[in-house]
Amino acid sequence: MRLFAQKYPDEICGLILLDSTPEEIFEKLPTEYIKKTNSEAKMLRIASYLAPFGLTRIMKMPIGRTNLTPEEQKISNQLGYLTKSYETAYREIASIRKSMKQVKETMNLPYSFPVYIVCRDTFYQNGLGREKEEEVQCAWAELQQDLMKLSDESLYVIAKDSRHFIQLDRPDLVMNLAKELLETIKEKKS
């Protein structure tokens, strides 16, 4: 999204970033987190090879969310066992460094439109330990606040009771922010 906004600023009138991955992620987050992310990428790649044979289903390894209602979890699991789910997740993680480099190379700030930065308030990374999890959460929140530099019209919002997928945890907040942004844009044009 940011790369598109930087390349085609005349095509954008506002931007809402939901727990957006900042370009400095690899420099600012603890190495343990980066190592865990790299390890997860390798596991996703292996899983994408196993999924067509049903092995991820047998091993009960769906891609997806937890802490959903039983009905939502069933749907999430059905989608999470699809081969394309693993492939998509792997490609996203594998291409993140390239994407960050592209964003840095095309940096043209500040944007001439409003940018809403929405940050999760809960970080969960199983296996890092409480101290590292808190360190990652603090660094992530700081990186999110740094995104305020994107526009003179930035707004920083913490999504209470939300993890990384804010649109799933707090659709009410996302819809309200979208409405607010549209009103702001409308007022700006009149």
Secondary structure, 3 states (H helix, E strand, C coil): CHHHHHHCHHHCCCEEEECCCCCCHHHHCCHHHHHHHHHHHHHHHHHHHHHHHCHHHHCCCCCCCCCCCHHHHHHHHHHHCCHHHHHHHHHHHHCHHHHHHHHHHCCCCCECCCEEEEEECCCCCCCCCHHHHHHHHHHHHHHHHHHHHHECCEEEEEECCCCCCHHHHCHHHHHHHHHHHHHHHHHHHC
